[in-house]
């Protein structure tokens, strides 16, 4: 019976991919422009990363095509990108076929590192199965560079540490972070910041009372371990906490300075239209790390266009200490 359903899932995944390719060839969906690429610039960043969140693809929407266009834009600029981050909610319903579509698209990018976090939509149903699948996805994208066994892990890119957090219990919207995972976070931050470098923590859900929460969404935060995580983050300099989940477009809730010494960045949704502020689908951030600063540049990956040119407040630069 299990092999039967596995076969059905594989077939559905192939059908989705075939239909997507056909629609693109017929011009139903327009690929991103190539006339506004990532600039070479006078100063080459030490690390350049594409930050995405909430692709949330499913069969009854155009999110497939939006995410495919975003991936095409990344591929057009792949030579300049060191890593792609997708901060959770890969799919809408956590089903195997659409999850496989997302993983195949990410795996096909000519980018050295692909880093994913689990979102509530990915694992809130049938947790034991979906979290095992997520771990398998991480290892598939890791391409033998690293192997993980838990929903949280650590990756190094160009000498910079990325720490991925993930729920260890089934939750509808929030996450559960164990004491063991908290200790792992502490250990990873100590390791990553020992030479004064910034460290990037990726968690699908934002911390409590940040990015407009709970005003914009009563249950939209990480949950009961938020305060413990904040206490750990505040021990270290140059820590960036990158989240998704709220579906807020670029605007007043993207960057949050409410926790002294910790830089909070909420990544807008790439697959679906945003719920507030700048609402267009396809949003994301190009993060550029330099010796003395980290720059966040807003981009519509589905269109292949920079947004900061017309909306300077969508971008942010943080000086390192």
DAQUIMO-V817170 format. One record per residue. RES is the residue in three letters. SS is DSSP state (h for helix, s for strand, l for the rest). PSI is psi as a letter, one per 30 degrees, with the letter a starting at -180 (* if undefined). Layout:
# DAQUIMO-V817170
((RES;SS;PSI) (RES;SS;PSI))
This chain:
# DAQUIMO-V817170
((UNK;l;e) (UNK;h;e) (UNK;h;e) (UNK;h;e) (UNK;h;e) (UNK;h;e) (UNK;h;e) (UNK;h;e) (UNK;h;e) (UNK;h;e) (UNK;h;e) (UNK;h;e) (UNK;h;e) (UNK;h;e) (UNK;h;e) (UNK;h;e) (UNK;h;e) (UNK;h;e) (UNK;h;e) (UNK;h;e) (UNK;h;e) (UNK;h;e) (UNK;h;e) (UNK;h;e) (UNK;h;f) (UNK;l;f) (UNK;l;g) (UNK;l;e) (UNK;l;k) (UNK;l;k) (UNK;l;l) (UNK;l;l) (UNK;l;l) (UNK;l;g) (UNK;l;f) (UNK;l;i) (UNK;l;l) (UNK;l;k) (UNK;l;k) (UNK;l;e) (UNK;l;l) (UNK;l;f) (UNK;l;j) (UNK;l;k) (UNK;l;l) (UNK;l;f) (UNK;s;k) (UNK;s;k) (UNK;s;k) (UNK;s;k) (UNK;s;k) (UNK;s;l) (UNK;l;l) (UNK;l;h) (UNK;l;e) (UNK;l;h) (UNK;s;k) (UNK;l;l) (UNK;l;f) (UNK;l;h) (UNK;l;l) (UNK;l;g) (UNK;h;f) (UNK;h;e) (UNK;h;e) (UNK;h;e) (UNK;h;e) (UNK;h;e) (UNK;h;e) (UNK;h;e) (UNK;h;e) (UNK;h;e) (UNK;h;e) (UNK;h;e) (UNK;h;e) (UNK;h;f) (UNK;l;g) (UNK;h;e) (UNK;h;f) (UNK;h;f) (UNK;l;k) (UNK;l;f) (UNK;s;l) (UNK;s;k) (UNK;s;k) (UNK;s;j) (UNK;s;h) (UNK;l;l) (UNK;l;i) (UNK;l;e) (UNK;s;l) (UNK;l;e) (UNK;l;g) (UNK;l;g) (UNK;l;l) (UNK;h;e) (UNK;h;e) (UNK;h;e) (UNK;h;e) (UNK;h;e) (UNK;h;e) (UNK;h;e) (UNK;h;e) (UNK;h;e) (UNK;h;e) (UNK;h;e) (UNK;h;f) (UNK;l;f) (UNK;l;k) (UNK;l;h) (UNK;l;k) (UNK;l;e) (UNK;s;k) (UNK;s;k) (UNK;s;k) (UNK;s;k) (UNK;s;l) (UNK;l;k) (UNK;l;l) (UNK;h;e) (UNK;h;f) (UNK;h;e) (UNK;h;g) (UNK;l;f) (UNK;l;k) (UNK;l;h) (UNK;h;e) (UNK;h;e) (UNK;h;e) (UNK;h;e) (UNK;h;e) (UNK;h;e) (UNK;h;e) (UNK;h;e) (UNK;h;e) (UNK;h;e) (UNK;h;e) (UNK;h;e) (UNK;h;e) (UNK;h;e) (UNK;h;f) (UNK;h;f) (UNK;l;h) (UNK;l;f) (UNK;l;f) (UNK;l;l) (UNK;l;k) (UNK;l;l) (UNK;l;f) (UNK;l;l) (UNK;l;g) (UNK;l;k) (UNK;s;l) (UNK;s;k) (UNK;s;k) (UNK;s;k) (UNK;s;j) (UNK;l;h) (UNK;l;g) (UNK;s;k) (UNK;s;k) (UNK;s;k) (UNK;s;k) (UNK;s;k) (UNK;l;l) (UNK;l;l) (UNK;l;k) (UNK;l;g) (UNK;l;l) (UNK;l;k) (UNK;l;k) (UNK;l;e) (UNK;l;e) (UNK;l;a) (UNK;l;l) (UNK;l;k) (UNK;l;j) (UNK;l;l) (UNK;h;e) (UNK;h;e) (UNK;h;e) (UNK;h;e) (UNK;h;e) (UNK;h;e) (UNK;h;e) (UNK;h;e) (UNK;h;e) (UNK;h;e) (UNK;h;e) (UNK;h;e) (UNK;h;e) (UNK;h;f) (UNK;h;g) (UNK;l;f) (UNK;l;g) (UNK;l;g) (UNK;l;l) (UNK;l;l) (UNK;s;k) (UNK;s;j) (UNK;s;k) (UNK;s;k) (UNK;l;k) (UNK;l;e) (UNK;l;k) (UNK;s;l) (UNK;l;l) (UNK;l;k) (UNK;l;h) (UNK;l;l) (UNK;l;h) (UNK;l;f) (UNK;l;k) (UNK;l;g) (UNK;l;e) (UNK;l;f) (UNK;l;j) (UNK;l;e) (UNK;l;g) (UNK;l;g) (UNK;s;l) (UNK;l;e) (UNK;l;a) (UNK;l;f) (UNK;l;g) (UNK;h;e) (UNK;h;e) (UNK;h;e) (UNK;h;e) (UNK;h;e) (UNK;h;e) (UNK;h;e) (UNK;h;e) (UNK;l;f) (UNK;l;f) (UNK;l;l) (UNK;l;l) (UNK;l;h) (UNK;s;k) (UNK;s;k) (UNK;s;j) (UNK;s;k) (UNK;s;l) (UNK;l;b) (UNK;l;e) (UNK;l;f) (UNK;l;g) (UNK;s;k) (UNK;l;l) (UNK;l;k) (UNK;l;b) (UNK;l;f) (UNK;l;g) (UNK;l;e) (UNK;s;k) (UNK;s;k) (UNK;l;g) (UNK;l;f) (UNK;l;j) (UNK;l;k) (UNK;l;f) (UNK;s;k) (UNK;s;j) (UNK;s;k) (UNK;s;k) (UNK;s;j) (UNK;l;k) (UNK;l;l) (UNK;l;k) (UNK;l;e) (UNK;l;e) (UNK;l;l) (UNK;l;k) (UNK;l;l) (UNK;l;f) (UNK;s;l) (UNK;l;b) (UNK;l;j) (UNK;l;f) (UNK;l;k) (UNK;l;l) (UNK;l;g) (UNK;s;l) (UNK;s;a) (UNK;s;k) (UNK;s;j) (UNK;s;k) (UNK;s;k) (UNK;s;k) (UNK;l;l) (UNK;l;e) (UNK;l;g) (UNK;s;l) (UNK;s;k) (UNK;s;k) (UNK;s;j) (UNK;s;k) (UNK;s;k) (UNK;s;k) (UNK;s;j) (UNK;l;f) (UNK;l;f) (UNK;l;f) (UNK;l;h) (UNK;s;k) (UNK;s;k) (UNK;l;f) (UNK;l;f) (UNK;l;e) (UNK;l;f) (UNK;l;i) (UNK;h;f) (UNK;h;f) (UNK;h;f) (UNK;l;l) (UNK;s;k) (UNK;s;k) (UNK;s;k) (UNK;s;k) (UNK;l;l) (UNK;l;*))
